[in-house]
Structure formats: structure tokens, C-alpha cells
């Protein structure tokens, strides 16, 4: 794995050390150095930033230095890390991979009947994987509609960012693209592509295959959880998980290493309304529904 060289340029040594510890937890692929500027005036600070950039370092600074540095503001560590990845991609034309020598695991969720909670199960499984520290996790919808929008925080549904059609266009035309530019994360750390208001572009299987090929080649995600696949499409994933309702006798069918049947409880108490106007729901990670998915996530990790 190629290291990302980062220089923290700040007036406060304690802050620099704390930030370095946080970034180290985000990825072991960072080579971090310090540049303490407690006595440097603005001209000297610019010179220092230029020298660091000339050494191939991405500069994080508590000063406004234009394009020379990423200015540290009161924002979450994850957002700082995302900006580092964006700068790395802009400088090198390559996506930064925080993993070494590992490959993605594609987990497909299937259902033989609607209303089994397949979308909620896919999102919940993705959240358990993210909470387990399994690396970057992407939820991807292959269903007719992007119904996962009903489980996203209301503010994410109001935000507009580049969608799947633009991403597929870039892939088809060979234009460089950065996976996290097309994603947004929920509070659990799960990444999502922007939900489409109408028919899901990924319903067309050539589009889905093209997108999966590009996503796995980018090596940005440890796990990709695919929701809404149909029987016969098991070839798209490393593990096929069939979702059934509680009490369905088909759950007694045998399973092998690449195919599972998972029984989920009818647990309405695990779902609460977050925005009545937008019809959005929150899935409780402490209820029976989430508990039924946790063992699978722990096994996968």
C-alpha cells in the first residue's frame, strides 16, 4: 500500500499530536510529520507550506494558506480524512486505499418475496460491519427503487451530490473519478451513493456489473453490501444471503459457504419515524431486528 505523506502544520503541539493520533486510527497508511509554527509570521508560514508541499506532503494547517494547505476547521475527523483523500487523488490521480493486500467482500442480499425487510437488513448489516471496524463499507442498491432513502437521515435526503449516472458516464469514458466524491456517510460510517428519485440505474444489470467492476478495482471499500438482487445473480457476490420472515419454514433449508438463509424477526418496535413528511425511518441497533444480523457481521469480520 502506498503511504500518504501528511504534514500537520499548527501552532499548538498538543493539538498536532491529538490530531495525529486520530488520523492514525483512521488509517495505518499515513506517514505523519509535524511542523510547529508558533513563532512563524504569515510569510514564513507560506514558505514552510511550500517547502512541505515540494517534498510531496499534504499539509494540514490551522491557517488559511489557499491551495497550499487544507485548513483545519471545527469539523469531524472523518471529514478531515475525506478531504485528505480528495487532495491525494487530485495530486496523484489515484485513490488512496487504507488497506494493504486485502480485497473487497461483496455481500448480496436476496429475498423471494417483497416486504421481508431486505433493504433494512442490508443497511443494518452494513452498519454492523462499519461499527466492527471492518474498514470502509458501501451500501449499494440493485432494486427497482432506491428505497434506502427512507432509512437515511433527513439531512442526507435533502443534500444533492453527484449521482450514479454521472459516475457511470465517467467510468465509460475513462475519466478519472474518486469513489468518496460520489458517496456520503451516515453516522455509523456506512457510505451510500445518492438515491435516485425514479427507476434505479443499477436495475440494468450491465450497469450494475460495470459499477461493481469499477468499485472493486478502486479498492476503496472493504465490504460492499448489495441490496435487491434476484435469484440467478449470485455470481455478482462472494456471499449470497437470502432474507426470510420469522417462522418461514424455508429457513430450514441448508446453506453452504457462498449461500445463507437468514431468518429475521417481525420487530416493528425497532423502527421509528424520524421525519413524517419525508416518511423516513430510523432502525434501532439495540432491537431484535439488528441483533439477528450482528452474528453474521461478526463472522464476516
C-alpha positions as CSV (number, residue, x, y, z in Angstrom):
1,X,0.0,0.0,0.0
2,X,1.3,3.4,-0.9
3,X,1.7,5.7,2.0
4,X,0.0,9.1,2.1
5,X,2.5,11.7,3.5
6,X,0.8,14.3,5.7
7,X,2.4,17.2,7.5
8,X,0.4,18.8,10.4
9,X,1.4,22.5,10.4
10,X,0.0,24.2,13.6
11,X,1.0,26.5,16.4
12,X,-0.1,24.0,19.1
13,X,2.0,20.9,19.6
14,X,-0.6,19.2,21.8
15,X,-3.3,19.7,19.1
16,X,-0.9,18.3,16.5
17,X,-0.3,15.2,18.5
18,X,-4.0,14.6,19.2
19,X,-4.9,15.1,15.5
20,X,-2.1,12.7,14.5
21,X,-3.4,10.0,16.9
22,X,-6.9,10.4,15.5
23,X,-5.7,10.2,11.9
24,X,-3.6,7.1,12.7
25,X,-6.8,5.4,13.9
26,X,-8.4,6.2,10.6
27,X,-5.6,4.5,8.6
28,X,-2.2,2.9,9.1
29,X,-1.4,4.1,5.6
30,X,-0.5,7.7,6.7
31,X,3.1,8.9,7.2
32,X,2.6,11.9,9.5
33,X,5.1,14.6,10.4
34,X,4.8,17.8,12.4
35,X,5.7,21.4,11.7
36,X,5.1,23.7,14.7
37,X,4.6,27.3,13.7
38,X,4.1,29.1,17.0
39,X,6.6,31.8,16.2
40,X,6.2,32.0,12.4
41,X,4.6,35.0,10.7
42,X,2.3,34.7,7.7
43,X,5.2,35.0,5.2
44,X,7.2,32.4,6.9
45,X,4.2,30.1,7.2
46,X,3.7,30.3,3.4
47,X,7.3,29.4,2.9
48,X,7.1,26.4,5.2
49,X,3.9,25.1,3.5
50,X,5.6,25.5,0.1
51,X,8.6,23.5,1.2
52,X,6.5,20.8,2.7
53,X,4.4,20.5,-0.5
54,X,7.6,20.3,-2.6
55,X,8.5,17.3,-0.5
56,X,5.3,15.6,-1.6
57,X,3.5,16.1,1.7
58,X,-0.2,17.1,2.0
59,X,-0.3,20.0,4.5
60,X,-2.9,20.3,7.2
61,X,-2.8,23.8,8.7
62,X,-4.6,25.9,11.3
63,X,-4.0,28.9,9.0
64,X,-5.7,29.9,5.7
65,X,-3.0,29.2,3.1
66,X,-5.1,28.9,0.0
67,X,-4.2,25.9,-2.2
68,X,-1.0,25.2,-0.2
69,X,-2.8,23.5,2.7
70,X,-6.1,22.0,3.9
71,X,-7.3,24.4,6.5
72,X,-8.3,22.7,9.8
73,X,-11.7,23.9,10.9
74,X,-14.1,22.7,13.6
75,X,-15.2,19.6,11.6
76,X,-15.3,15.8,12.4
77,X,-12.1,13.8,12.0
78,X,-13.8,11.7,9.3
79,X,-14.4,14.8,7.2
80,X,-10.7,15.8,7.5
81,X,-9.7,12.3,6.4
82,X,-12.1,12.6,3.4
83,X,-10.5,15.9,2.4
84,X,-7.1,14.3,2.7
85,X,-8.2,11.5,0.3
86,X,-9.6,14.1,-2.1
87,X,-6.3,16.0,-2.1
88,X,-4.3,12.8,-2.6
89,X,-6.4,11.9,-5.6
90,X,-6.1,15.4,-7.0
91,X,-2.3,15.2,-6.7
92,X,-1.7,11.7,-7.8
93,X,-4.7,10.7,-9.9
94,X,-5.0,7.5,-7.7
95,X,-7.5,6.6,-5.0
96,X,-5.9,6.2,-1.5
97,X,-6.5,2.7,-0.2
98,X,-6.3,2.4,3.6
99,X,-6.0,-1.4,3.3
100,X,-2.9,-3.5,2.4
101,X,-3.1,-6.7,0.5
102,X,-6.9,-7.2,1.1
103,X,-9.7,-7.4,-1.3
104,X,-13.4,-6.4,-1.1
105,X,-16.1,-8.8,0.0
106,X,-19.3,-8.4,-2.0
107,X,-22.3,-9.5,0.1
108,X,-25.6,-9.8,-1.8
109,X,-29.0,-9.8,0.0
110,X,-31.8,-11.6,-1.7
111,X,-35.5,-12.1,-1.0
112,X,-38.1,-14.3,-2.5
113,X,-41.0,-12.0,-1.6
114,X,-41.4,-8.3,-1.0
115,X,-41.8,-6.8,2.5
116,X,-39.3,-9.1,4.1
117,X,-37.1,-6.2,5.2
118,X,-34.3,-6.8,2.8
119,X,-33.3,-3.1,2.5
120,X,-33.4,-2.6,6.2
121,X,-31.4,-5.8,6.7
122,X,-28.8,-4.7,4.1
123,X,-28.4,-1.3,5.8
124,X,-28.2,-2.9,9.3
125,X,-25.6,-5.4,8.2
126,X,-23.5,-2.7,6.7
127,X,-23.8,-0.7,9.9
128,X,-22.6,-3.6,12.0
129,X,-19.7,-4.1,9.7
130,X,-18.7,-0.4,10.0
131,X,-19.1,-0.5,13.7
132,X,-16.9,-3.5,13.9
133,X,-14.1,-1.5,12.4
134,X,-14.0,-3.7,9.3
135,X,-12.9,-0.8,7.1
136,X,-14.9,1.2,4.6
137,X,-18.4,-0.2,3.9
138,X,-20.6,0.7,1.0
139,X,-24.3,0.0,0.7
140,X,-25.4,-0.4,-2.9
141,X,-29.0,-0.7,-4.2
142,X,-29.8,-3.0,-7.1
143,X,-33.5,-2.9,-6.6
144,X,-36.2,-1.2,-8.8
145,X,-36.2,1.8,-6.5
146,X,-33.7,3.3,-4.2
147,X,-35.8,2.7,-1.1
148,X,-32.8,3.1,1.2
149,X,-33.6,6.8,1.1
150,X,-36.3,6.1,3.7
151,X,-33.7,4.9,6.2
152,X,-31.2,7.8,5.6
153,X,-31.1,10.8,8.0
154,X,-33.4,13.5,6.7
155,X,-30.5,15.9,6.1
156,X,-28.9,13.4,3.7
157,X,-32.0,13.2,1.6
158,X,-32.1,16.9,1.3
159,X,-28.4,17.1,0.2
160,X,-27.6,16.9,-3.5
161,X,-24.4,15.3,-4.7
162,X,-23.2,13.6,-8.0
163,X,-25.2,10.5,-8.8
164,X,-24.8,7.1,-10.3
165,X,-25.4,8.2,-13.9
166,X,-22.6,10.7,-13.7
167,X,-20.3,8.1,-12.1
168,X,-21.1,5.5,-14.8
169,X,-20.5,8.1,-17.5
170,X,-17.0,8.8,-16.1
171,X,-16.3,5.1,-16.0
172,X,-17.5,4.6,-19.5
173,X,-15.4,7.5,-20.9
174,X,-12.3,6.6,-18.9
175,X,-12.4,9.9,-16.9
176,X,-10.7,9.8,-13.5
177,X,-13.1,9.5,-10.5
178,X,-12.7,9.3,-6.8
179,X,-15.2,6.9,-5.0
180,X,-15.8,9.1,-2.0
181,X,-16.7,12.1,-4.2
182,X,-19.8,10.2,-5.1
183,X,-20.6,8.9,-1.6
184,X,-22.0,10.3,1.6
185,X,-21.7,8.6,5.0
186,X,-24.3,8.2,7.8
187,X,-23.5,8.4,11.5
188,X,-22.4,4.8,11.6
189,X,-19.8,5.3,8.8
190,X,-21.6,3.5,6.0
191,X,-21.2,5.0,2.6
192,X,-24.1,5.5,0.1
193,X,-24.4,6.5,-3.5
194,X,-27.1,9.2,-4.0
195,X,-30.6,7.7,-4.1
196,X,-32.3,8.3,-7.4
197,X,-35.9,9.6,-7.4
198,X,-37.2,7.2,-10.1
199,X,-36.1,3.9,-11.6
200,X,-32.7,2.8,-10.2
201,X,-30.0,2.9,-12.8
202,X,-28.4,-0.2,-11.3
203,X,-31.6,-2.2,-12.2
204,X,-30.0,-2.6,-15.6
205,X,-27.6,-5.4,-14.8
206,X,-24.9,-4.3,-17.3
207,X,-24.8,-1.0,-15.5
208,X,-24.6,-2.8,-12.1
209,X,-21.8,-5.1,-13.3
210,X,-19.8,-2.2,-14.8
211,X,-20.2,-0.2,-11.5
212,X,-19.2,-3.2,-9.3
213,X,-16.1,-3.8,-11.5
214,X,-15.1,-0.2,-11.2
215,X,-15.7,-0.1,-7.4
216,X,-13.7,-3.2,-6.7
217,X,-10.9,-2.0,-9.0
218,X,-10.7,1.2,-7.0
219,X,-10.1,-0.8,-3.8
220,X,-11.7,1.8,-1.7
221,X,-14.1,-0.4,0.2
222,X,-13.6,-3.5,2.4
223,X,-17.2,-4.6,2.1
224,X,-19.9,-3.8,-0.5
225,X,-23.4,-4.8,0.7
226,X,-25.7,-5.2,-2.3
227,X,-29.4,-4.9,-1.8
228,X,-32.2,-6.1,-4.1
229,X,-30.5,-8.9,-6.1
230,X,-32.6,-11.6,-7.7
231,X,-32.2,-15.4,-7.9
232,X,-29.6,-16.2,-10.6
233,X,-27.5,-13.2,-9.7
234,X,-25.4,-14.9,-7.0
235,X,-22.4,-14.7,-9.4
236,X,-22.2,-11.0,-8.6
237,X,-21.3,-11.6,-4.9
238,X,-18.9,-13.5,-2.7
239,X,-21.8,-14.4,-0.3
240,X,-25.5,-14.6,-1.1
241,X,-27.8,-14.0,1.9
242,X,-31.5,-14.9,1.5
243,X,-33.8,-12.9,3.8
244,X,-36.9,-14.7,5.1
245,X,-39.6,-13.7,7.6
246,X,-39.6,-15.2,11.1
247,X,-41.3,-18.6,11.1
248,X,-40.9,-19.3,7.4
249,X,-40.2,-23.0,7.0
250,X,-37.9,-22.3,4.1
251,X,-35.4,-21.0,6.6
252,X,-34.6,-24.6,7.5
253,X,-33.0,-25.2,4.1
254,X,-29.3,-26.0,4.0
255,X,-26.6,-23.4,3.5
256,X,-23.1,-23.5,2.1
257,X,-20.1,-21.2,2.3
258,X,-21.4,-18.9,-0.5
259,X,-25.2,-19.0,0.3
260,X,-27.0,-18.4,3.5
261,X,-30.7,-18.2,4.5
262,X,-31.3,-15.7,7.3
263,X,-34.4,-15.5,9.4
264,X,-35.3,-12.1,10.7
265,X,-37.9,-11.3,13.4
266,X,-41.0,-9.3,12.8
267,X,-39.9,-6.4,15.1
268,X,-41.9,-3.2,14.4
269,X,-40.5,-1.7,17.7
270,X,-37.1,-1.4,16.1
271,X,-38.3,1.1,13.5
272,X,-39.1,4.7,14.5
273,X,-40.3,7.6,12.4
274,X,-37.7,10.4,12.0
275,X,-39.5,12.6,9.5
276,X,-43.2,12.1,8.9
277,X,-43.3,14.4,5.9
278,X,-40.4,12.6,4.2
279,X,-41.5,9.2,5.5
280,X,-38.1,8.4,6.8
281,X,-37.4,5.8,9.5
282,X,-34.6,5.0,12.0
283,X,-33.5,1.4,12.6
284,X,-32.7,0.7,16.2
285,X,-29.4,-1.1,16.6
286,X,-30.5,-2.3,20.0
287,X,-33.6,-4.2,18.9
288,X,-34.3,-7.8,17.9
289,X,-34.1,-7.0,14.2
290,X,-30.5,-5.7,14.4
291,X,-29.5,-8.4,16.9
292,X,-30.4,-11.1,14.3
293,X,-27.9,-9.6,11.8
294,X,-25.0,-8.9,14.2
295,X,-23.6,-12.6,14.3
296,X,-23.3,-12.6,10.5
297,X,-21.3,-9.3,10.6
298,X,-19.1,-10.6,13.3
299,X,-18.5,-13.8,11.3
300,X,-17.6,-11.8,8.2
301,X,-15.1,-9.6,10.1
